[in-house]
Amino acid sequence: MKPLALITGANKGIGFEIARQLGKLDYHVIVGARSIERGTSAVEALKSEGIDADFVELDVTNSDSINKLPNFIRSKFGRLDVLVNNAAILLDYDGPRPSDTDMQVLRQTFETNFFGVFLVTQSLLPLLRESPAGRIVNLSSSVGSLSSILDKYSPLSQVVSPAYQASKTALNALTVLFAKELESTKIKVNSACPGPVKTDQNPKRGVLSVEEGADTAVWLATLPADGSTGGFFNSRKPVPW
Ligand SMILES: NC(=O)c1ccc[n+]([C@@H]2O[C@H](COP(=O)([O-])OP(=O)(O)OC[C@H]3O[C@@H](n4cnc5c(N)ncnc54)[C@H](OP(=O)(O)O)[C@@H]3O)[C@@H](O)[C@H]2O)c1
């Protein structure tokens, strides 16, 4: 039986490409998307490449949508091996500065990028615990790396997207906290930074292709039993928290 992977926000961008690359590695992929239309057309595109793909309607800010997930996956597939928490929003691309950041922007960003990941992960852990090789990959960003923000020689220290940055810093905390809780199990939990990828989220500074951006996440999703857990990686190399 093929291993089964759920990718959130997989209707476009890096998430779609992660689904495509995992599908090419003979994983059965479930495209999580909040729009039925966008999700099913992504599934059709994957199927046209010979990939086993299914759709699940999933808005990571909607707890009803999340609560239905475990039963849907268990009844339809009976298993889950990989969870890629990819869905995210970036509302403060060019600022404003922290002192001018709107509380609504901060809350909305955390709803998707942090609480959404937390709830989806919590709801699917029972299924992942049953997998012979459970893998959780959180799509993070080096713009949320505290070391890089504090390093005045790093170009990343110039980025001003406080709500997004704080949400990714917090997401990295989830990675290490879940990894620690699960260290005696077969589940590995890691954060992946895709680098600056040209997508709708990063239209100005993105330079990498989605193929390049998806690579580290796919590598982490397919780690062998002796692979790392509780790490933060870009280009398959550890990066500072
Ligand atoms: N691009 C970069 O340079 C870059 C750099 C570092 C990290 N990342 C991270 O990589 C991941 C993918 O980014 P991307 O560049 O591919 O972004 P993208 O093209 O904007 O795609 C984001 C995906 O997330 C989905 N999404 C947003 N809110 C959602 C919700 N509430 N429920 C379900 N799905 C939701 C979007 O769905 P809709 O189509 O319905 O909006 C879309 O499918 C994100 O976690 C991002 O923060 C990206």
The ligand as a MOL file (V3000), in Angstrom:
LIG
                    3D

  0  0  0     0  0            999 V3000
M  V30 BEGIN CTAB
M  V30 COUNTS 48 52 0 0 0
M  V30 BEGIN ATOM
M  V30 1 N 7.0370 31.8430 -1.0820 0
M  V30 2 C 8.0380 32.0560 -0.2520 0
M  V30 3 O 9.0370 32.7580 -0.5810 0
M  V30 4 C 8.0280 31.4440 1.1270 0
M  V30 5 C 9.1600 31.6740 1.9390 0
M  V30 6 C 9.1870 31.1170 3.2130 0
M  V30 7 C 8.1270 30.3550 3.6390 0
M  V30 8 N 7.0200 30.1380 2.8400 0 CHG=1
M  V30 9 C 5.9360 29.3070 3.3590 0
M  V30 10 O 5.6670 28.2520 2.4440 0
M  V30 11 C 4.2630 27.8990 2.5040 0
M  V30 12 C 3.6400 27.9770 1.1070 0
M  V30 13 O 3.7660 29.3140 0.6530 0
M  V30 14 P 3.4500 29.7640 -0.8480 0
M  V30 15 O 4.4770 30.7590 -1.1930 0
M  V30 16 O 3.2140 28.5670 -1.6930 0 CHG=-1
M  V30 17 O 2.0770 30.5570 -0.6080 0
M  V30 18 P 0.7920 30.7510 -1.5640 0
M  V30 19 O 1.1430 30.5660 -2.9920 0
M  V30 20 O 0.1760 32.0210 -1.1000 0
M  V30 21 O -0.1490 29.5240 -1.1350 0
M  V30 22 C -0.6770 29.4700 0.1460 0
M  V30 23 C -1.6640 28.3190 0.2200 0
M  V30 24 O -2.2460 28.3210 1.5390 0
M  V30 25 C -3.6440 28.2780 1.3860 0
M  V30 26 N -4.3400 28.8390 2.5380 0
M  V30 27 C -4.2690 30.0840 3.0500 0
M  V30 28 N -5.0990 30.1910 4.0980 0
M  V30 29 C -5.7120 28.9880 4.2390 0
M  V30 30 C -6.6690 28.4600 5.1410 0
M  V30 31 N -7.2210 29.2140 6.1110 0
M  V30 32 N -7.0430 27.1570 5.0260 0
M  V30 33 C -6.5110 26.3930 4.0580 0
M  V30 34 N -5.6310 26.8260 3.1540 0
M  V30 35 C -5.2240 28.1240 3.2550 0
M  V30 36 C -3.9390 29.0400 0.0990 0
M  V30 37 O -5.2320 28.7530 -0.3800 0
M  V30 38 P -6.0910 29.7800 -1.3090 0
M  V30 39 O -5.6370 29.5420 -2.7160 0
M  V30 40 O -7.4970 29.3540 -1.0410 0
M  V30 41 O -5.7740 31.1730 -0.8300 0
M  V30 42 C -2.8260 28.4680 -0.7730 0
M  V30 43 O -3.1940 27.2010 -1.2500 0
M  V30 44 C 3.6500 28.8620 3.5140 0
M  V30 45 O 3.6290 28.2690 4.7860 0
M  V30 46 C 4.6100 30.0320 3.4960 0
M  V30 47 O 4.5360 30.8230 4.6720 0
M  V30 48 C 6.9670 30.6830 1.5950 0
M  V30 END ATOM
M  V30 BEGIN BOND
M  V30 1 1 1 2
M  V30 2 2 2 3
M  V30 3 1 2 4
M  V30 4 1 4 5
M  V30 5 2 4 48
M  V30 6 2 5 6
M  V30 7 1 6 7
M  V30 8 2 7 8
M  V30 9 1 8 9
M  V30 10 1 8 48
M  V30 11 1 9 10
M  V30 12 1 9 46
M  V30 13 1 10 11
M  V30 14 1 11 12
M  V30 15 1 11 44
M  V30 16 1 12 13
M  V30 17 1 13 14
M  V30 18 2 14 15
M  V30 19 1 14 16
M  V30 20 1 14 17
M  V30 21 1 17 18
M  V30 22 2 18 19
M  V30 23 1 18 20
M  V30 24 1 18 21
M  V30 25 1 21 22
M  V30 26 1 22 23
M  V30 27 1 23 24
M  V30 28 1 23 42
M  V30 29 1 24 25
M  V30 30 1 25 26
M  V30 31 1 25 36
M  V30 32 1 26 27
M  V30 33 1 26 35
M  V30 34 2 27 28
M  V30 35 1 28 29
M  V30 36 1 29 30
M  V30 37 2 29 35
M  V30 38 1 30 31
M  V30 39 2 30 32
M  V30 40 1 32 33
M  V30 41 2 33 34
M  V30 42 1 34 35
M  V30 43 1 36 37
M  V30 44 1 36 42
M  V30 45 1 37 38
M  V30 46 2 38 39
M  V30 47 1 38 40
M  V30 48 1 38 41
M  V30 49 1 42 43
M  V30 50 1 44 45
M  V30 51 1 44 46
M  V30 52 1 46 47
M  V30 END BOND
M  V30 END CTAB
M  END
